[in-house]
Amino acid sequence: MTMPVERTRCVIQTGDFLRELSKSQLIPESFRIEAARLLRHYPEPRVLLHAAWLDEIIHSTQPGDPRRELAISGYPELFSSNLDQ
């Protein structure tokens, strides 16, 4: 089972890897272009870590706790369950 810290680290490292690919002259241009295209909408580490911090608050507090309610109200909309535009 993947732990949240492992998943967070992997997503951040994937972004780093895409950045490296997009800049490397050792990689074919079509791959560099695709990596750069994917990065346009890839979340920055600070956004991911902020969402993770809010997740930790939400999952470690009880309903009605003001910290939980504040975390829910400040939760960024990161992903969609629908891949259609």
HUSULJO-V719252 format. One line per field, one symbol per residue. phi: phi as a letter, one per 40 degrees, with the letter a starting at -180 (. if undefined). psi: psi as a letter, one per 40 degrees, with the letter a starting at -180 (. if undefined). burial: I if it has 9 or more other ideal C-beta (glycine too) atoms within 8 Angstrom, else O. Layout:
phi=???
psi=???
burial=???
//
This chain:
phi=.ccdccccdcccccccccccdcbcccbddccccccccccdbcccdcccccccccdccccbbcdgcdccccccccccccbbcbccc
psi=hhiddddddddddddddddddeeheeiiddddddddddddehhiddddddddddddddeeiihehddddddddehihdiiehei.
burial=OOOOOOIIOOIIOOIOOIIOIIOOOOIOOOIIOOIIOIIOOOOOOOIIIIIIOIIOIIOOIOOOOOOIIOIIOOIOOOOOOOOOO
//
